[in-house]
Amino acid sequence: MKKDQPPRERAARALCRLSDVPENTKFDGRPMWESFLPEVDAVLEAALGAEELERMKRDEVKKQ
């Protein structure tokens, strides 16, 4: 069964779909969706604040 995707990943994948870009195509050796993380982080920081964004990032690392 597929692991639950963290919120940042889900948002980045949604931006890929919105841009008609394949989510898992390799870009610079990584999945394409990862290239959308800066945009996701900018929106989340504006909406939730820097502390909450950093908490989300820490939680992602813990769950790996």
PDB file of N, CA, C, O and CB in Angstrom:
ATOM      1  N   MET A   1       0.828  -1.189   0.000  1.00  0.00           N
ATOM      2  CA  MET A   1       0.000   0.000   0.000  1.00  0.00           C
ATOM      3  C   MET A   1       0.874   1.255   0.000  1.00  0.00           C
ATOM      4  O   MET A   1       1.893   1.310   0.689  1.00  0.00           O
ATOM      5  CB  MET A   1      -0.943  -0.003   1.211  1.00  0.00           C
ATOM      6  N   LYS A   2       0.472   2.246  -0.768  1.00  0.00           N
ATOM      7  CA  LYS A   2       1.240   3.481  -0.903  1.00  0.00           C
ATOM      8  C   LYS A   2       1.187   4.299   0.390  1.00  0.00           C
ATOM      9  O   LYS A   2       0.130   4.438   1.005  1.00  0.00           O
ATOM     10  CB  LYS A   2       0.710   4.314  -2.084  1.00  0.00           C
ATOM     11  N   LYS A   3       2.347   4.840   0.792  1.00  0.00           N
ATOM     12  CA  LYS A   3       2.390   5.705   1.969  1.00  0.00           C
ATOM     13  C   LYS A   3       1.560   6.955   1.732  1.00  0.00           C
ATOM     14  O   LYS A   3       1.438   7.430   0.603  1.00  0.00           O
ATOM     15  CB  LYS A   3       3.841   6.084   2.314  1.00  0.00           C
ATOM     16  N   ASP A   4       0.991   7.480   2.807  1.00  0.00           N
ATOM     17  CA  ASP A   4       0.304   8.764   2.703  1.00  0.00           C
ATOM     18  C   ASP A   4       1.317   9.833   2.325  1.00  0.00           C
ATOM     19  O   ASP A   4       2.428   9.871   2.854  1.00  0.00           O
ATOM     20  CB  ASP A   4      -0.416   9.128   4.035  1.00  0.00           C
ATOM     21  N   GLN A   5       0.925  10.684   1.420  1.00  0.00           N
ATOM     22  CA  GLN A   5       1.821  11.756   0.990  1.00  0.00           C
ATOM     23  C   GLN A   5       1.679  12.944   1.937  1.00  0.00           C
ATOM     24  O   GLN A   5       0.567  13.310   2.318  1.00  0.00           O
ATOM     25  CB  GLN A   5       1.517  12.181  -0.476  1.00  0.00           C
ATOM     26  N   PRO A   6       2.810  13.548   2.316  1.00  0.00           N
ATOM     27  CA  PRO A   6       2.755  14.735   3.169  1.00  0.00           C
ATOM     28  C   PRO A   6       2.068  15.893   2.435  1.00  0.00           C
ATOM     29  O   PRO A   6       2.014  15.905   1.205  1.00  0.00           O
ATOM     30  CB  PRO A   6       4.179  15.148   3.612  1.00  0.00           C
ATOM     31  N   PRO A   7       1.549  16.857   3.185  1.00  0.00           N
ATOM     32  CA  PRO A   7       0.834  17.983   2.566  1.00  0.00           C
ATOM     33  C   PRO A   7       1.648  18.740   1.515  1.00  0.00           C
ATOM     34  O   PRO A   7       1.106  19.127   0.479  1.00  0.00           O
ATOM     35  CB  PRO A   7       0.404  18.945   3.633  1.00  0.00           C
ATOM     36  N   ARG A   8       2.930  18.954   1.767  1.00  0.00           N
ATOM     37  CA  ARG A   8       3.747  19.691   0.794  1.00  0.00           C
ATOM     38  C   ARG A   8       3.850  18.917  -0.514  1.00  0.00           C
ATOM     39  O   ARG A   8       3.776  19.508  -1.591  1.00  0.00           O
ATOM     40  CB  ARG A   8       5.156  19.963   1.361  1.00  0.00           C
ATOM     41  N   GLU A   9       4.020  17.605  -0.428  1.00  0.00           N
ATOM     42  CA  GLU A   9       4.092  16.785  -1.639  1.00  0.00           C
ATOM     43  C   GLU A   9       2.764  16.807  -2.388  1.00  0.00           C
ATOM     44  O   GLU A   9       2.741  16.949  -3.610  1.00  0.00           O
ATOM     45  CB  GLU A   9       4.478  15.338  -1.287  1.00  0.00           C
ATOM     46  N   ARG A  10       1.654  16.667  -1.656  1.00  0.00           N
ATOM     47  CA  ARG A  10       0.338  16.703  -2.306  1.00  0.00           C
ATOM     48  C   ARG A  10       0.134  18.025  -3.030  1.00  0.00           C
ATOM     49  O   ARG A  10      -0.380  18.052  -4.148  1.00  0.00           O
ATOM     50  CB  ARG A  10      -0.785  16.487  -1.273  1.00  0.00           C
ATOM     51  N   ALA A  11       0.539  19.128  -2.391  1.00  0.00           N
ATOM     52  CA  ALA A  11       0.384  20.445  -3.018  1.00  0.00           C
ATOM     53  C   ALA A  11       1.272  20.570  -4.253  1.00  0.00           C
ATOM     54  O   ALA A  11       0.836  21.098  -5.276  1.00  0.00           O
ATOM     55  CB  ALA A  11       0.720  21.562  -2.013  1.00  0.00           C
ATOM     56  N   ALA A  12       2.509  20.092  -4.168  1.00  0.00           N
ATOM     57  CA  ALA A  12       3.418  20.169  -5.314  1.00  0.00           C
ATOM     58  C   ALA A  12       2.904  19.325  -6.476  1.00  0.00           C
ATOM     59  O   ALA A  12       2.997  19.738  -7.632  1.00  0.00           O
ATOM     60  CB  ALA A  12       4.829  19.710  -4.913  1.00  0.00           C
ATOM     61  N   ARG A  13       2.368  18.158  -6.178  1.00  0.00           N
ATOM     62  CA  ARG A  13       1.798  17.313  -7.227  1.00  0.00           C
ATOM     63  C   ARG A  13       0.581  17.992  -7.858  1.00  0.00           C
ATOM     64  O   ARG A  13       0.369  17.893  -9.066  1.00  0.00           O
ATOM     65  CB  ARG A  13       1.407  15.931  -6.657  1.00  0.00           C
ATOM     66  N   ALA A  14      -0.212  18.677  -7.044  1.00  0.00           N
ATOM     67  CA  ALA A  14      -1.374  19.403  -7.571  1.00  0.00           C
ATOM     68  C   ALA A  14      -0.928  20.507  -8.525  1.00  0.00           C
ATOM     69  O   ALA A  14      -1.568  20.736  -9.551  1.00  0.00           O
ATOM     70  CB  ALA A  14      -2.210  20.000  -6.419  1.00  0.00           C
ATOM     71  N   LEU A  15       0.164  21.191  -8.193  1.00  0.00           N
ATOM     72  CA  LEU A  15       0.680  22.229  -9.096  1.00  0.00           C
ATOM     73  C   LEU A  15       1.173  21.613 -10.404  1.00  0.00           C
ATOM     74  O   LEU A  15       1.006  22.211 -11.467  1.00  0.00           O
ATOM     75  CB  LEU A  15       1.820  23.017  -8.419  1.00  0.00           C
ATOM     76  N   CYS A  16       1.770  20.444 -10.339  1.00  0.00           N
ATOM     77  CA  CYS A  16       2.174  19.742 -11.569  1.00  0.00           C
ATOM     78  C   CYS A  16       0.957  19.497 -12.447  1.00  0.00           C
ATOM     79  O   CYS A  16       0.962  19.807 -13.638  1.00  0.00           O
ATOM     80  CB  CYS A  16       2.878  18.398 -11.238  1.00  0.00           C
ATOM     81  N   ARG A  17      -0.085  18.935 -11.844  1.00  0.00           N
ATOM     82  CA  ARG A  17      -1.292  18.640 -12.624  1.00  0.00           C
ATOM     83  C   ARG A  17      -1.890  19.918 -13.197  1.00  0.00           C
ATOM     84  O   ARG A  17      -2.329  19.938 -14.347  1.00  0.00           O
ATOM     85  CB  ARG A  17      -2.334  17.914 -11.755  1.00  0.00           C
ATOM     86  N   LEU A  18      -1.908  20.976 -12.407  1.00  0.00           N
ATOM     87  CA  LEU A  18      -2.433  22.257 -12.872  1.00  0.00           C
ATOM     88  C   LEU A  18      -1.645  22.777 -14.072  1.00  0.00           C
ATOM     89  O   LEU A  18      -2.204  23.407 -14.970  1.00  0.00           O
ATOM     90  CB  LEU A  18      -2.402  23.285 -11.739  1.00  0.00           C
ATOM     91  N   SER A  19      -0.352  22.508 -14.074  1.00  0.00           N
ATOM     92  CA  SER A  19       0.530  22.959 -15.158  1.00  0.00           C
ATOM     93  C   SER A  19       0.643  21.937 -16.285  1.00  0.00           C
ATOM     94  O   SER A  19       1.428  22.125 -17.214  1.00  0.00           O
ATOM     95  CB  SER A  19       1.910  23.260 -14.609  1.00  0.00           C
ATOM     96  N   ASP A  20      -0.133  20.858 -16.212  1.00  0.00           N
ATOM     97  CA  ASP A  20      -0.071  19.778 -17.207  1.00  0.00           C
ATOM     98  C   ASP A  20       1.333  19.201 -17.342  1.00  0.00           C
ATOM     99  O   ASP A  20       1.812  18.948 -18.448  1.00  0.00           O
ATOM    100  CB  ASP A  20      -0.545  20.285 -18.563  1.00  0.00           C
ATOM    101  N   VAL A  21       1.982  18.997 -16.201  1.00  0.00           N
ATOM    102  CA  VAL A  21       3.326  18.430 -16.153  1.00  0.00           C
ATOM    103  C   VAL A  21       3.232  17.074 -15.451  1.00  0.00           C
ATOM    104  O   VAL A  21       2.598  16.975 -14.401  1.00  0.00           O
ATOM    105  CB  VAL A  21       4.335  19.393 -15.411  1.00  0.00           C
ATOM    106  N   PRO A  22       3.851  16.024 -16.010  1.00  0.00           N
ATOM    107  CA  PRO A  22       3.828  14.720 -15.344  1.00  0.00           C
ATOM    108  C   PRO A  22       4.535  14.788 -13.989  1.00  0.00           C
ATOM    109  O   PRO A  22       5.674  15.245 -13.897  1.00  0.00           O
ATOM    110  CB  PRO A  22       4.489  13.649 -16.235  1.00  0.00           C
ATOM    111  N   GLU A  23       3.859  14.338 -12.959  1.00  0.00           N
ATOM    112  CA  GLU A  23       4.372  14.459 -11.591  1.00  0.00           C
ATOM    113  C   GLU A  23       5.668  13.696 -11.348  1.00  0.00           C
ATOM    114  O   GLU A  23       6.553  14.186 -10.647  1.00  0.00           O
ATOM    115  CB  GLU A  23       3.337  13.981 -10.625  1.00  0.00           C
ATOM    116  N   ASN A  24       5.787  12.511 -11.914  1.00  0.00           N
ATOM    117  CA  ASN A  24       6.917  11.643 -11.589  1.00  0.00           C
ATOM    118  C   ASN A  24       8.016  11.617 -12.636  1.00  0.00           C
ATOM    119  O   ASN A  24       8.996  10.889 -12.477  1.00  0.00           O
ATOM    120  CB  ASN A  24       6.430  10.266 -11.377  1.00  0.00           C
ATOM    121  N   THR A  25       7.877  12.394 -13.703  1.00  0.00           N
ATOM    122  CA  THR A  25       8.949  12.495 -14.686  1.00  0.00           C
ATOM    123  C   THR A  25      10.193  13.022 -13.982  1.00  0.00           C
ATOM    124  O   THR A  25      10.106  13.908 -13.131  1.00  0.00           O
ATOM    125  CB  THR A  25       8.543  13.418 -15.881  1.00  0.00           C
ATOM    126  N   LYS A  26      11.342  12.477 -14.340  1.00  0.00           N
ATOM    127  CA  LYS A  26      12.587  12.921 -13.707  1.00  0.00           C
ATOM    128  C   LYS A  26      13.007  14.280 -14.250  1.00  0.00           C
ATOM    129  O   LYS A  26      12.973  14.523 -15.456  1.00  0.00           O
ATOM    130  CB  LYS A  26      13.709  11.891 -13.932  1.00  0.00           C
ATOM    131  N   PHE A  27      13.402  15.158 -13.339  1.00  0.00           N
ATOM    132  CA  PHE A  27      13.905  16.491 -13.660  1.00  0.00           C
ATOM    133  C   PHE A  27      15.107  16.711 -12.761  1.00  0.00           C
ATOM    134  O   PHE A  27      14.971  16.758 -11.538  1.00  0.00           O
ATOM    135  CB  PHE A  27      12.801  17.617 -13.460  1.00  0.00           C
ATOM    136  N   ASP A  28      16.279  16.846 -13.355  1.00  0.00           N
ATOM    137  CA  ASP A  28      17.526  16.946 -12.592  1.00  0.00           C
ATOM    138  C   ASP A  28      17.689  15.763 -11.635  1.00  0.00           C
ATOM    139  O   ASP A  28      18.186  15.916 -10.519  1.00  0.00           O
ATOM    140  CB  ASP A  28      17.563  18.266 -11.806  1.00  0.00           C
ATOM    141  N   GLY A  29      17.262  14.576 -12.092  1.00  0.00           N
ATOM    142  CA  GLY A  29      17.439  13.370 -11.306  1.00  0.00           C
ATOM    143  C   GLY A  29      16.425  13.153 -10.194  1.00  0.00           C
ATOM    144  O   GLY A  29      16.529  12.181  -9.446  1.00  0.00           O
ATOM    145  N   ARG A  30      15.457  14.032 -10.075  1.00  0.00           N
ATOM    146  CA  ARG A  30      14.439  13.938  -9.021  1.00  0.00           C
ATOM    147  C   ARG A  30      13.057  13.977  -9.662  1.00  0.00           C
ATOM    148  O   ARG A  30      12.927  14.418 -10.804  1.00  0.00           O
ATOM    149  CB  ARG A  30      14.596  15.092  -7.976  1.00  0.00           C
ATOM    150  N   PRO A  31      12.020  13.525  -8.953  1.00  0.00           N
ATOM    151  CA  PRO A  31      10.671  13.623  -9.513  1.00  0.00           C
ATOM    152  C   PRO A  31      10.299  15.084  -9.782  1.00  0.00           C
ATOM    153  O   PRO A  31      10.651  15.977  -9.011  1.00  0.00           O
ATOM    154  CB  PRO A  31       9.644  12.980  -8.559  1.00  0.00           C
ATOM    155  N   MET A  32       9.593  15.308 -10.871  1.00  0.00           N
ATOM    156  CA  MET A  32       9.230  16.664 -11.277  1.00  0.00           C
ATOM    157  C   MET A  32       8.506  17.433 -10.177  1.00  0.00           C
ATOM    158  O   MET A  32       8.728  18.633 -10.015  1.00  0.00           O
ATOM    159  CB  MET A  32       8.365  16.616 -12.513  1.00  0.00           C
ATOM    160  N   TRP A  33       7.638  16.755  -9.416  1.00  0.00           N
ATOM    161  CA  TRP A  33       6.856  17.466  -8.404  1.00  0.00           C
ATOM    162  C   TRP A  33       7.749  18.185  -7.407  1.00  0.00           C
ATOM    163  O   TRP A  33       7.356  19.219  -6.866  1.00  0.00           O
ATOM    164  CB  TRP A  33       5.941  16.501  -7.670  1.00  0.00           C
ATOM    165  N   GLU A  34       8.951  17.657  -7.151  1.00  0.00           N
ATOM    166  CA  GLU A  34       9.849  18.300  -6.193  1.00  0.00           C
ATOM    167  C   GLU A  34      10.294  19.684  -6.665  1.00  0.00           C
ATOM    168  O   GLU A  34      10.635  20.534  -5.842  1.00  0.00           O
ATOM    169  CB  GLU A  34      11.069  17.422  -5.952  1.00  0.00           C
ATOM    170  N   SER A  35      10.294  19.919  -7.970  1.00  0.00           N
ATOM    171  CA  SER A  35      10.701  21.236  -8.476  1.00  0.00           C
ATOM    172  C   SER A  35       9.659  22.307  -8.154  1.00  0.00           C
ATOM    173  O   SER A  35       9.940  23.499  -8.285  1.00  0.00           O
ATOM    174  CB  SER A  35      10.933  21.174  -9.992  1.00  0.00           C
ATOM    175  N   PHE A  36       8.457  21.898  -7.734  1.00  0.00           N
ATOM    176  CA  PHE A  36       7.401  22.844  -7.372  1.00  0.00           C
ATOM    177  C   PHE A  36       7.398  23.165  -5.875  1.00  0.00           C
ATOM    178  O   PHE A  36       6.594  23.985  -5.431  1.00  0.00           O
ATOM    179  CB  PHE A  36       6.046  22.288  -7.779  1.00  0.00           C
ATOM    180  N   LEU A  37       8.266  22.546  -5.099  1.00  0.00           N
ATOM    181  CA  LEU A  37       8.274  22.786  -3.657  1.00  0.00           C
ATOM    182  C   LEU A  37       8.559  24.239  -3.270  1.00  0.00           C
ATOM    183  O   LEU A  37       7.969  24.711  -2.298  1.00  0.00           O
ATOM    184  CB  LEU A  37       9.292  21.899  -3.015  1.00  0.00           C
ATOM    185  N   PRO A  38       9.427  24.977  -3.971  1.00  0.00           N
ATOM    186  CA  PRO A  38       9.612  26.383  -3.588  1.00  0.00           C
ATOM    187  C   PRO A  38       8.312  27.194  -3.662  1.00  0.00           C
ATOM    188  O   PRO A  38       8.052  28.034  -2.800  1.00  0.00           O
ATOM    189  CB  PRO A  38      10.661  27.025  -4.483  1.00  0.00           C
ATOM    190  N   GLU A  39       7.506  26.944  -4.686  1.00  0.00           N
ATOM    191  CA  GLU A  39       6.226  27.643  -4.806  1.00  0.00           C
ATOM    192  C   GLU A  39       5.277  27.224  -3.687  1.00  0.00           C
ATOM    193  O   GLU A  39       4.595  28.058  -3.091  1.00  0.00           O
ATOM    194  CB  GLU A  39       5.586  27.366  -6.178  1.00  0.00           C
ATOM    195  N   VAL A  40       5.241  25.932  -3.414  1.00  0.00           N
ATOM    196  CA  VAL A  40       4.405  25.419  -2.322  1.00  0.00           C
ATOM    197  C   VAL A  40       4.830  26.054  -1.004  1.00  0.00           C
ATOM    198  O   VAL A  40       3.988  26.515  -0.234  1.00  0.00           O
ATOM    199  CB  VAL A  40       4.499  23.872  -2.232  1.00  0.00           C
ATOM    200  N   ASP A  41       6.128  26.078  -0.746  1.00  0.00           N
ATOM    201  CA  ASP A  41       6.621  26.639   0.511  1.00  0.00           C
ATOM    202  C   ASP A  41       6.296  28.122   0.639  1.00  0.00           C
ATOM    203  O   ASP A  41       5.972  28.591   1.731  1.00  0.00           O
ATOM    204  CB  ASP A  41       8.122  26.431   0.623  1.00  0.00           C
ATOM    205  N   ALA A  42       6.379  28.862  -0.455  1.00  0.00           N
ATOM    206  CA  ALA A  42       6.048  30.292  -0.412  1.00  0.00           C
ATOM    207  C   ALA A  42       4.589  30.497  -0.022  1.00  0.00           C
ATOM    208  O   ALA A  42       4.275  31.367   0.790  1.00  0.00           O
ATOM    209  CB  ALA A  42       6.331  30.956  -1.775  1.00  0.00           C
ATOM    210  N   VAL A  43       3.701  29.699  -0.599  1.00  0.00           N
ATOM    211  CA  VAL A  43       2.273  29.823  -0.287  1.00  0.00           C
ATOM    212  C   VAL A  43       1.998  29.398   1.153  1.00  0.00           C
ATOM    213  O   VAL A  43       1.280  30.086   1.879  1.00  0.00           O
ATOM    214  CB  VAL A  43       1.429  28.975  -1.262  1.00  0.00           C
ATOM    215  N   LEU A  44       2.565  28.270   1.566  1.00  0.00           N
ATOM    216  CA  LEU A  44       2.326  27.801   2.932  1.00  0.00           C
ATOM    217  C   LEU A  44       2.874  28.771   3.971  1.00  0.00           C
ATOM    218  O   LEU A  44       2.250  28.985   5.011  1.00  0.00           O
ATOM    219  CB  LEU A  44       2.951  26.430   3.132  1.00  0.00           C
ATOM    220  N   GLU A  45       4.030  29.353   3.698  1.00  0.00           N
ATOM    221  CA  GLU A  45       4.587  30.328   4.640  1.00  0.00           C
ATOM    222  C   GLU A  45       3.691  31.555   4.744  1.00  0.00           C
ATOM    223  O   GLU A  45       3.469  32.074   5.838  1.00  0.00           O
ATOM    224  CB  GLU A  45       6.002  30.743   4.212  1.00  0.00           C
ATOM    225  N   ALA A  46       3.179  32.017   3.611  1.00  0.00           N
ATOM    226  CA  ALA A  46       2.283  33.177   3.627  1.00  0.00           C
ATOM    227  C   ALA A  46       0.978  32.852   4.350  1.00  0.00           C
ATOM    228  O   ALA A  46       0.439  33.691   5.073  1.00  0.00           O
ATOM    229  CB  ALA A  46       1.989  33.646   2.194  1.00  0.00           C
ATOM    230  N   ALA A  47       0.475  31.644   4.155  1.00  0.00           N
ATOM    231  CA  ALA A  47      -0.816  31.269   4.739  1.00  0.00           C
ATOM    232  C   ALA A  47      -0.711  30.847   6.202  1.00  0.00           C
ATOM    233  O   ALA A  47      -1.580  31.172   7.010  1.00  0.00           O
ATOM    234  CB  ALA A  47      -1.430  30.146   3.939  1.00  0.00           C
ATOM    235  N   LEU A  48       0.357  30.122   6.540  1.00  0.00           N
ATOM    236  CA  LEU A  48       0.447  29.513   7.868  1.00  0.00           C
ATOM    237  C   LEU A  48       1.520  30.113   8.765  1.00  0.00           C
ATOM    238  O   LEU A  48       1.474  29.955   9.985  1.00  0.00           O
ATOM    239  CB  LEU A  48       0.700  28.060   7.725  1.00  0.00           C
ATOM    240  N   GLY A  49       2.481  30.796   8.167  1.00  0.00           N
ATOM    241  CA  GLY A  49       3.602  31.343   8.921  1.00  0.00           C
ATOM    242  C   GLY A  49       4.831  30.453   8.816  1.00  0.00           C
ATOM    243  O   GLY A  49       4.736  29.255   8.548  1.00  0.00           O
ATOM    244  N   ALA A  50       5.978  31.067   9.034  1.00  0.00           N
ATOM    245  CA  ALA A  50       7.259  30.368   8.885  1.00  0.00           C
ATOM    246  C   ALA A  50       7.414  29.228   9.886  1.00  0.00           C
ATOM    247  O   ALA A  50       7.944  28.172   9.542  1.00  0.00           O
ATOM    248  CB  ALA A  50       8.410  31.349   9.048  1.00  0.00           C
ATOM    249  N   GLU A  51       6.957  29.430  11.119  1.00  0.00           N
ATOM    250  CA  GLU A  51       7.113  28.383  12.132  1.00  0.00           C
ATOM    251  C   GLU A  51       6.336  27.124  11.769  1.00  0.00           C
ATOM    252  O   GLU A  51       6.847  26.014  11.920  1.00  0.00           O
ATOM    253  CB  GLU A  51       6.657  28.895  13.493  1.00  0.00           C
ATOM    254  N   GLU A  52       5.111  27.289  11.294  1.00  0.00           N
ATOM    255  CA  GLU A  52       4.297  26.131  10.920  1.00  0.00           C
ATOM    256  C   GLU A  52       4.902  25.405   9.719  1.00  0.00           C
ATOM    257  O   GLU A  52       4.901  24.175   9.673  1.00  0.00           O
ATOM    258  CB  GLU A  52       2.855  26.566  10.605  1.00  0.00           C
ATOM    259  N   LEU A  53       5.414  26.158   8.753  1.00  0.00           N
ATOM    260  CA  LEU A  53       6.064  25.541   7.599  1.00  0.00           C
ATOM    261  C   LEU A  53       7.265  24.717   8.049  1.00  0.00           C
ATOM    262  O   LEU A  53       7.441  23.586   7.595  1.00  0.00           O
ATOM    263  CB  LEU A  53       6.499  26.613   6.580  1.00  0.00           C
ATOM    264  N   GLU A  54       8.082  25.260   8.922  1.00  0.00           N
ATOM    265  CA  GLU A  54       9.250  24.518   9.407  1.00  0.00           C
ATOM    266  C   GLU A  54       8.828  23.276  10.175  1.00  0.00           C
ATOM    267  O   GLU A  54       9.494  22.245  10.081  1.00  0.00           O
ATOM    268  CB  GLU A  54      10.124  25.411  10.296  1.00  0.00           C
ATOM    269  N   ARG A  55       7.733  23.348  10.938  1.00  0.00           N
ATOM    270  CA  ARG A  55       7.223  22.179  11.644  1.00  0.00           C
ATOM    271  C   ARG A  55       6.812  21.099  10.648  1.00  0.00           C
ATOM    272  O   ARG A  55       7.097  19.918  10.848  1.00  0.00           O
ATOM    273  CB  ARG A  55       6.032  22.564  12.543  1.00  0.00           C
ATOM    274  N   MET A  56       6.139  21.513   9.573  1.00  0.00           N
ATOM    275  CA  MET A  56       5.722  20.565   8.542  1.00  0.00           C
ATOM    276  C   MET A  56       6.933  19.866   7.929  1.00  0.00           C
ATOM    277  O   MET A  56       6.914  18.653   7.718  1.00  0.00           O
ATOM    278  CB  MET A  56       4.911  21.281   7.449  1.00  0.00           C
ATOM    279  N   LYS A  57       7.977  20.624   7.645  1.00  0.00           N
ATOM    280  CA  LYS A  57       9.189  20.044   7.060  1.00  0.00           C
ATOM    281  C   LYS A  57       9.837  19.048   8.025  1.00  0.00           C
ATOM    282  O   LYS A  57      10.272  17.974   7.611  1.00  0.00           O
ATOM    283  CB  LYS A  57      10.193  21.156   6.692  1.00  0.00           C
ATOM    284  N   ARG A  58       9.900  19.407   9.314  1.00  0.00           N
ATOM    285  CA  ARG A  58      10.479  18.497  10.308  1.00  0.00           C
ATOM    286  C   ARG A  58       9.664  17.207  10.402  1.00  0.00           C
ATOM    287  O   ARG A  58      10.225  16.114  10.489  1.00  0.00           O
ATOM    288  CB  ARG A  58      10.550  19.180  11.690  1.00  0.00           C
ATOM    289  N   ASP A  59       8.342  17.342  10.384  1.00  0.00           N
ATOM    290  CA  ASP A  59       7.472  16.164  10.454  1.00  0.00           C
ATOM    291  C   ASP A  59       7.696  15.235   9.264  1.00  0.00           C
ATOM    292  O   ASP A  59       7.659  14.014   9.414  1.00  0.00           O
ATOM    293  CB  ASP A  59       6.001  16.592  10.513  1.00  0.00           C
ATOM    294  N   GLU A  60       7.928  15.806   8.085  1.00  0.00           N
ATOM    295  CA  GLU A  60       8.191  14.989   6.895  1.00  0.00           C
ATOM    296  C   GLU A  60       9.454  14.158   7.079  1.00  0.00           C
ATOM    297  O   GLU A  60       9.484  12.976   6.737  1.00  0.00           O
ATOM    298  CB  GLU A  60       8.322  15.877   5.646  1.00  0.00           C
ATOM    299  N   VAL A  61      10.487  14.778   7.616  1.00  0.00           N
ATOM    300  CA  VAL A  61      11.763  14.081   7.805  1.00  0.00           C
ATOM    301  C   VAL A  61      11.589  12.949   8.817  1.00  0.00           C
ATOM    302  O   VAL A  61      12.132  11.861   8.628  1.00  0.00           O
ATOM    303  CB  VAL A  61      12.868  15.068   8.278  1.00  0.00           C
ATOM    304  N   LYS A  62      10.842  13.198   9.880  1.00  0.00           N
ATOM    305  CA  LYS A  62      10.624  12.177  10.911  1.00  0.00           C
ATOM    306  C   LYS A  62       9.891  10.965  10.357  1.00  0.00           C
ATOM    307  O   LYS A  62      10.141   9.843  10.798  1.00  0.00           O
ATOM    308  CB  LYS A  62       9.840  12.762  12.078  1.00  0.00           C
ATOM    309  N   LYS A  63       8.990  11.167   9.399  1.00  0.00           N
ATOM    310  CA  LYS A  63       8.161  10.081   8.867  1.00  0.00           C
ATOM    311  C   LYS A  63       8.852   9.279   7.774  1.00  0.00           C
ATOM    312  O   LYS A  63       8.315   8.267   7.323  1.00  0.00           O
ATOM    313  CB  LYS A  63       6.873  10.639   8.332  1.00  0.00           C
ATOM    314  N   GLN A  64      10.033   9.710   7.339  1.00  0.00           N
ATOM    315  CA  GLN A  64      10.738   8.988   6.268  1.00  0.00           C
ATOM    316  C   GLN A  64      11.340   7.711   6.771  1.00  0.00           C
ATOM    317  O   GLN A  64      11.968   6.980   6.004  1.00  0.00           O
ATOM    318  CB  GLN A  64      11.822   9.850   5.660  1.00  0.00           C
TER     319      GLN A  64
END
